[in-house]
Amino acid sequence: MNKLTKIGISALCGSLASVAAANAGSLEVTGGADATYTTLDGDVTGNPLGMATSMTFTGNGELDNGSTFKLTIAHANKVGYSTSAIALTTPTLGTFTYDEGGGTGLDRIDDMMPTAWEETDGTGLPVGLRTVAGAGGSADIEWNVGVGLPDGMNIYASFAPRPGGGQTNSNKGVGGDGGAVIGIGWDLVLTHSGLLDGLNVFAGISTIEQASGVGDRDQEAYGATYAIGGATIGYQHSKDDNPGTTGVYYENDAYGISYSINDDLTVSYGNHESKGSNTTTLESQSVQMSYTVGGASIKIAENQVDNQNYVSGTNKEGRTVALSLAF
């Protein structure tokens, strides 16, 4: 090999190394599994055993201007994936997130009550509770201002061109008919944990444009949690006013308390009351316990619902025992 060839190959290798360094990133995988045993009083349930598995892939990278990006893909409960998000964090403008799967915008504060394990309607007993989701319940773009704000304050603005029923699309896909939804949806959420030690306050509003003669869908949520010692207490109110074609309306009040007896053992009580547009009040209660040993947790929930699915006189009880493993 002559000297010119050697110089050319060396230069090429050096250039490739520089490109690799400039575009270097990382991919991490975390996951876990839950095995559950659920009983529902008065119902024919068949096999009470259940299992859910999960893996979360997190990719991180950096741009030349100091901005960083993050890709999150969650594979949950034997499906292709349940949520995915791309987040770009800039030095001066905060974080911009394209999200599919919910958990942004108003959906991030749909139920902020402290628990040892799950929300009052998130265990094995079907409740039928209707809370709020806003534009953040569909594929949306969220801006977390994140810069120039007082310590502990965050402001989130979420936008969805057509937030129809939690629709998410694959590459080059479209959502199709959104029913009454004909225009944009937007959410505005504020959280603040810097007013007082242990106090976290939150509030948010949402509007989704719907067809003329139907009326826009308006949602709101606000509340606070306060932690002192091993105890955390909380209260929140939420409302969903969706004129639609049938005039659906829900107004909710939730409160909860959790107590960490030690680093491993936590107990909680939660109550969520919701009045539907048919004037029937649904009430869900849950007593929970979680005990953690290393990467394993044993969780128990005793649940009760009055007027399940807003049907008067439909009262149910149930319990769930779960073994959760994390890696």
C-alpha positions as CSV (number, residue, x, y, z in Angstrom):
1,M,0.0,0.0,0.0
2,N,1.5,3.3,-1.0
3,K,1.8,6.3,1.3
4,L,-1.1,8.2,-0.5
5,T,-3.5,5.3,0.1
6,K,-2.4,5.1,3.7
7,I,-3.0,8.8,4.2
8,G,-6.4,8.6,2.6
9,I,-7.6,5.7,4.7
10,S,-6.3,7.3,7.8
11,A,-8.1,10.5,7.0
12,L,-11.3,8.6,6.3
13,C,-11.1,6.6,9.6
14,G,-10.5,9.9,11.5
15,S,-13.5,11.5,9.9
16,L,-15.7,8.5,10.7
17,A,-14.5,8.6,14.3
18,S,-15.4,12.3,14.5
19,V,-18.9,11.7,13.1
20,A,-19.5,8.8,15.5
21,A,-18.4,10.9,18.4
22,A,-20.6,13.8,17.4
23,N,-23.6,11.6,17.0
24,A,-22.9,9.2,19.9
25,G,-25.9,8.3,22.0
26,S,-27.1,5.5,24.3
27,L,-30.0,3.1,24.5
28,E,-31.1,1.7,27.8
29,V,-33.7,-1.0,28.6
30,T,-35.7,-1.4,31.8
31,G,-38.6,-3.6,32.5
32,G,-40.6,-5.7,34.9
33,A,-43.5,-8.2,35.3
34,D,-46.6,-8.4,37.4
35,A,-48.4,-11.5,38.4
36,T,-51.9,-10.9,39.9
37,Y,-54.7,-12.8,41.7
38,T,-58.1,-10.9,41.5
39,T,-61.4,-11.8,43.1
40,L,-64.7,-10.0,42.5
41,D,-67.5,-10.6,44.9
42,G,-70.7,-11.7,43.3
43,D,-69.2,-12.0,39.7
44,V,-68.3,-15.0,37.7
45,T,-64.7,-14.3,37.0
46,G,-63.3,-17.6,35.8
47,N,-59.5,-17.9,36.2
48,P,-58.4,-15.2,38.6
49,L,-54.7,-15.3,37.6
50,G,-53.2,-12.6,35.4
51,M,-49.9,-11.4,34.2
52,A,-48.4,-8.2,32.6
53,T,-44.9,-7.8,31.3
54,S,-43.3,-4.5,30.4
55,M,-40.1,-3.2,28.7
56,T,-39.2,0.5,28.3
57,F,-36.5,1.5,25.7
58,T,-34.9,4.8,26.3
59,G,-32.6,6.4,23.8
60,N,-30.6,9.6,24.5
61,G,-28.5,11.8,22.2
62,E,-27.2,15.3,21.8
63,L,-27.1,18.0,19.1
64,D,-24.3,20.4,18.3
65,N,-26.0,23.4,20.0
66,G,-26.3,21.7,23.4
67,S,-29.8,20.5,22.9
68,T,-30.5,16.9,23.9
69,F,-33.2,14.5,22.6
70,K,-34.8,11.5,24.2
71,L,-36.8,8.6,22.7
72,T,-39.0,6.5,24.9
73,I,-40.9,3.4,23.8
74,A,-42.9,1.4,26.2
75,H,-43.8,-2.2,25.4
76,A,-46.5,-3.2,27.9
77,N,-48.7,-6.2,28.6
78,K,-48.0,-8.3,25.5
79,V,-48.7,-5.6,22.9
80,G,-46.5,-4.1,20.2
81,Y,-46.1,-0.9,22.3
82,S,-48.4,1.1,24.5
83,T,-46.7,4.5,24.5
84,S,-43.9,6.3,22.7
85,A,-42.5,9.8,22.9
86,I,-39.8,11.9,21.4
87,A,-38.5,14.8,23.6
88,L,-36.2,17.6,22.6
89,T,-34.7,19.6,25.4
90,T,-33.1,23.0,24.4
91,P,-30.8,25.2,26.5
92,T,-33.1,28.2,26.4
93,L,-36.6,27.2,25.3
94,G,-37.5,24.2,27.5
95,T,-38.6,20.8,26.3
96,F,-40.7,19.9,23.3
97,T,-42.3,16.4,23.4
98,Y,-44.2,14.6,20.6
99,D,-46.2,12.0,22.5
100,E,-48.4,9.0,21.6
101,G,-50.1,7.3,24.5
102,G,-51.3,10.0,26.9
103,G,-49.7,11.4,30.0
104,T,-49.1,14.8,28.7
105,G,-51.1,18.0,28.9
106,L,-54.2,17.8,31.1
107,D,-53.9,14.0,31.2
108,R,-50.8,14.3,33.4
109,I,-53.0,15.6,36.3
110,D,-56.1,13.4,35.8
111,D,-55.5,11.7,39.2
112,M,-52.7,13.0,41.3
113,M,-53.8,11.5,44.6
114,P,-51.2,9.7,46.7
115,T,-51.4,5.9,46.8
116,A,-49.4,2.9,47.9
117,W,-49.9,1.3,44.5
118,E,-52.6,2.3,42.0
119,E,-55.4,4.9,41.4
120,T,-58.7,4.0,43.0
121,D,-60.0,2.8,39.5
122,G,-56.8,1.2,38.4
123,T,-56.9,-2.2,40.3
124,G,-58.7,-5.4,39.4
125,L,-62.3,-4.1,40.0
126,P,-63.8,-2.3,37.0
127,V,-65.2,1.0,38.1
128,G,-66.1,3.0,34.9
129,L,-64.9,6.3,36.3
130,R,-64.7,9.2,33.8
131,T,-62.0,11.7,34.6
132,V,-60.2,14.1,32.3
133,A,-57.6,13.7,29.5
134,G,-57.8,16.8,27.3
135,A,-55.7,17.1,24.1
136,G,-52.9,15.2,26.0
137,G,-55.0,12.0,25.9
138,S,-54.3,11.7,22.2
139,A,-51.2,12.1,20.0
140,D,-50.0,15.6,20.9
141,I,-47.1,18.0,21.0
142,E,-46.3,19.4,24.4
143,W,-44.1,22.3,25.4
144,N,-42.7,22.3,28.9
145,V,-41.5,25.9,29.4
146,G,-39.1,24.8,32.1
147,V,-36.8,27.9,31.9
148,G,-37.0,31.3,33.4
149,L,-39.6,30.2,36.0
150,P,-39.5,30.3,39.8
151,D,-37.9,27.2,41.4
152,G,-40.4,24.3,41.5
153,M,-42.7,25.7,38.9
154,N,-43.5,24.1,35.6
155,I,-45.8,25.2,32.8
156,Y,-47.0,22.7,30.1
157,A,-48.8,23.7,26.9
158,S,-50.2,20.9,24.8
159,F,-51.5,21.0,21.3
160,A,-53.3,18.4,19.1
161,P,-54.6,19.1,15.6
162,R,-57.5,16.7,15.9
163,P,-57.6,15.0,19.4
164,G,-60.2,12.4,18.5
165,G,-60.7,9.6,21.1
166,G,-57.1,9.0,22.0
167,Q,-56.1,8.2,18.4
168,T,-52.5,7.4,17.6
169,N,-51.0,6.8,14.2
170,S,-48.1,4.9,12.8
171,N,-45.6,6.5,10.3
172,K,-47.5,8.3,7.5
173,G,-50.8,7.3,9.1
174,V,-53.9,9.5,9.7
175,G,-56.6,9.4,12.3
176,G,-59.7,9.2,10.2
177,D,-63.1,10.5,11.2
178,G,-63.0,12.2,14.7
179,G,-66.7,12.3,15.1
180,A,-67.8,15.6,16.6
181,V,-64.2,16.8,16.8
182,I,-63.4,19.0,13.9
183,G,-60.6,21.2,15.0
184,I,-57.7,21.7,17.4
185,G,-57.4,20.9,21.1
186,W,-55.1,22.6,23.5
187,D,-54.3,22.2,27.2
188,L,-52.5,24.5,29.7
189,V,-51.2,23.0,32.9
190,L,-49.3,24.5,35.8
191,T,-47.6,22.7,38.7
192,H,-45.7,24.3,41.6
193,S,-43.7,22.5,44.4
194,G,-41.8,25.6,45.6
195,L,-44.4,27.4,47.6
196,L,-43.9,25.4,50.8
197,D,-41.9,22.4,51.8
198,G,-43.9,19.3,51.0
199,L,-46.7,21.1,49.2
200,N,-47.4,20.5,45.5
201,V,-50.2,22.4,43.8
202,F,-51.5,21.8,40.2
203,A,-54.1,23.1,37.9
204,G,-55.0,22.8,34.2
205,I,-57.6,23.6,31.6
206,S,-58.4,22.1,28.1
207,T,-60.6,23.0,25.1
208,I,-61.3,20.8,22.1
209,E,-63.0,22.4,19.1
210,Q,-66.2,20.5,18.0
211,A,-68.7,20.8,15.3
212,S,-71.0,23.9,15.1
213,G,-74.2,23.3,17.0
214,V,-72.5,20.8,19.3
215,G,-70.3,23.0,21.4
216,D,-66.6,22.8,22.3
217,R,-65.5,20.2,24.9
218,D,-64.1,22.0,28.0
219,Q,-62.2,20.2,30.8
220,E,-60.4,21.4,34.0
221,A,-58.6,19.9,37.0
222,Y,-57.0,21.4,40.0
223,G,-55.8,20.3,43.5
224,A,-52.9,19.8,45.8
225,T,-50.9,17.3,47.8
226,Y,-49.0,17.8,51.0
227,A,-46.3,15.6,52.4
228,I,-45.2,15.7,56.0
229,G,-43.1,13.0,57.6
230,G,-44.1,9.7,56.2
231,A,-47.6,10.9,55.3
232,T,-48.9,12.5,52.1
233,I,-52.5,13.8,51.8
234,G,-54.2,15.2,48.7
235,Y,-57.4,16.6,47.2
236,Q,-58.4,17.4,43.7
237,H,-61.4,18.5,41.6
238,S,-62.0,17.8,37.9
239,K,-64.7,18.5,35.4
240,D,-65.5,17.3,31.8
241,D,-68.2,19.2,29.9
242,N,-68.7,17.6,26.6
243,P,-71.9,18.8,24.9
244,G,-71.5,16.3,22.0
245,T,-74.7,14.9,20.7
246,T,-76.0,13.6,24.0
247,G,-74.7,16.3,26.4
248,V,-72.2,14.3,28.5
249,Y,-71.0,16.0,31.8
250,Y,-68.9,14.7,34.7
251,E,-67.8,16.4,37.8
252,N,-65.3,14.7,40.1
253,D,-63.9,15.0,43.6
254,A,-61.0,12.9,44.8
255,Y,-59.0,12.6,48.0
256,G,-56.3,10.3,49.3
257,I,-53.8,9.7,52.0
258,S,-50.7,7.4,52.0
259,Y,-48.3,6.7,54.8
260,S,-44.8,5.1,54.6
261,I,-44.4,3.1,57.7
262,N,-40.8,2.5,56.8
263,D,-38.6,2.4,53.6
264,D,-40.3,-0.8,52.5
265,L,-43.9,-0.7,53.7
266,T,-46.6,1.9,52.5
267,V,-50.3,1.9,53.1
268,S,-53.0,4.2,51.6
269,Y,-56.7,5.0,51.3
270,G,-58.3,6.7,48.3
271,N,-61.8,7.9,47.4
272,H,-63.0,9.2,44.1
273,E,-66.6,10.5,43.7
274,S,-68.0,11.4,40.3
275,K,-71.4,12.8,39.4
276,G,-72.5,12.0,35.9
277,S,-74.9,13.9,33.6
278,N,-77.6,11.4,34.4
279,T,-77.4,12.6,38.1
280,T,-76.1,9.2,39.3
281,T,-73.1,9.6,41.6
282,L,-70.3,6.9,41.2
283,E,-68.1,6.4,44.3
284,S,-64.9,4.4,44.2
285,Q,-62.8,3.5,47.3
286,S,-59.5,1.6,47.6
287,V,-57.4,0.5,50.6
288,Q,-53.9,-0.5,49.5
289,M,-50.6,-1.8,50.8
290,S,-47.2,-2.2,49.1
291,Y,-44.2,-4.0,50.6
292,T,-40.9,-3.9,48.7
293,V,-37.9,-6.2,49.0
294,G,-35.1,-5.3,46.6
295,G,-36.5,-5.5,43.1
296,A,-39.7,-7.3,44.2
297,S,-42.9,-5.8,45.6
298,I,-46.0,-7.4,47.1
299,K,-49.1,-5.2,46.6
300,I,-52.6,-5.6,47.9
301,A,-55.7,-3.6,47.0
302,E,-59.2,-3.9,48.6
303,N,-61.7,-2.0,46.4
304,Q,-65.4,-1.0,46.5
305,V,-67.5,0.9,43.9
306,D,-71.1,2.2,44.4
307,N,-73.1,2.8,41.2
308,Q,-70.5,1.2,38.9
309,N,-70.5,2.7,35.4
310,Y,-73.0,5.3,36.7
311,V,-75.7,2.7,37.0
312,S,-77.8,3.2,40.1
313,G,-77.7,0.3,42.6
314,T,-74.8,-1.5,40.9
315,N,-72.4,-1.9,43.9
316,K,-69.3,-4.2,43.7
317,E,-66.4,-5.2,45.8
318,G,-63.1,-6.9,44.9
319,R,-59.5,-7.4,45.8
320,T,-56.2,-7.8,44.0
321,V,-52.9,-9.3,45.1
322,A,-49.9,-8.7,42.9
323,L,-46.3,-9.7,42.8
324,S,-44.2,-7.1,40.9
325,L,-40.7,-7.7,39.7
326,A,-38.4,-4.9,38.3
327,F,-35.1,-5.1,36.5
